[in-house]
Amino acid sequence: MSLLRRYYHHHVRHHQRFHIAVVLTIVAVSYVLVPAVLRLIDAAGEYDPAVYEPKDADRAAWLARHRGLGVSSLAWDDLVKIALLILAGVAWLAAAPPGGPRRPPRR
């Protein structure tokens, strides 16, 4: 990994690294977060029961039985989304200036 990082820092200047990080962030947000938020808003807008229906309890029980969150339940699309978010985070870390924070001189 060090060889790849050295190559990247040698061939891509600081301003270019910043632009790469911005583009990756825009792609990640538009591919991962925007569809999820739109699905949530759409689902909230369509759910408007006038009265309680018994099938709601049956549906909740079925979901509780059949929905186990685990690594095996992740689809390839979910893995791509997670990898894209991690890649955007790494790009921002690479765009940061080298070294630690600057401290004021001691008196």
C-alpha positions in Angstrom: 0.0 0.0 0.0 2.9 2.3 0.7 4.1 2.0 -2.9 0.6 3.0 -4.2 0.4 5.9 -1.8 3.8 7.2 -2.8 3.0 6.9 -6.5 -0.3 8.8 -5.9 1.3 11.6 -3.9 4.1 11.9 -6.4 2.0 12.1 -9.6 -1.1 13.9 -8.3 -0.7 17.3 -6.9 -2.5 18.6 -3.8 -5.2 20.6 -5.7 -5.8 17.6 -7.9 -6.2 15.3 -4.9 -8.8 17.8 -3.5 -10.7 17.7 -6.7 -10.6 13.9 -6.8 -11.9 13.8 -3.3 -14.8 16.2 -4.1 -15.8 14.2 -7.2 -15.7 10.9 -5.2 -17.8 12.5 -2.5 -20.4 13.8 -4.9 -20.6 10.4 -6.6 -20.9 8.6 -3.3 -23.6 10.9 -2.0 -25.6 10.8 -5.2 -25.3 7.0 -5.5 -25.8 6.0 -1.8 -27.6 8.7 0.2 -30.0 10.3 -2.3 -31.8 7.1 -3.3 -32.1 6.0 0.3 -33.5 9.3 1.4 -35.9 9.4 -1.5 -37.2 5.8 -0.7 -37.7 6.9 2.9 -39.7 10.0 1.9 -41.7 8.1 -0.6 -42.5 5.3 1.9 -43.5 7.9 4.5 -45.8 9.7 2.0 -47.6 6.6 0.9 -48.2 5.2 4.4 -51.5 6.6 5.5 -53.8 4.0 7.0 -57.3 5.2 7.9 -57.9 2.4 10.4 -55.9 -0.4 12.0 -55.7 -3.5 9.9 -54.9 -6.9 11.4 -52.5 -7.7 8.5 -50.2 -5.0 9.9 -49.5 -7.2 12.9 -49.0 -10.2 10.7 -46.6 -8.3 8.5 -44.6 -7.1 11.5 -44.3 -10.7 12.8 -43.2 -12.0 9.4 -40.6 -9.3 9.1 -39.3 -10.1 12.6 -38.9 -13.7 11.7 -37.4 -13.3 8.2 -35.1 -10.3 8.6 -31.8 -11.2 10.1 -29.1 -8.7 9.4 -25.8 -10.4 8.8 -23.0 -10.4 6.3 -24.7 -13.1 4.2 -27.7 -10.7 3.8 -25.6 -8.0 2.1 -26.0 -7.8 -1.6 -23.3 -6.8 -4.1 -24.9 -3.4 -4.5 -24.6 -2.8 -0.7 -21.0 -3.8 -0.8 -20.3 -1.4 -3.7 -22.0 1.4 -1.7 -19.9 0.7 1.4 -16.7 0.5 -0.7 -17.6 3.8 -2.4 -18.1 5.6 0.9 -14.8 4.2 2.2 -13.0 5.3 -0.9 -14.4 8.8 -0.6 -13.1 8.9 3.0 -9.7 7.7 2.0 -9.6 10.3 -0.8 -10.3 13.0 1.8 -7.5 11.7 4.0 -5.1 11.7 1.0 -6.1 15.3 0.2 -5.1 16.5 3.7 -1.8 18.2 4.0 1.0 16.0 5.3 2.1 16.3 8.9 0.2 17.1 12.1 -1.5 20.3 13.1 0.7 23.4 13.4 1.3 24.7 16.9 2.0 28.2 17.8 5.6 28.8 18.8 6.4 28.7 22.5 7.4 31.9 24.3 
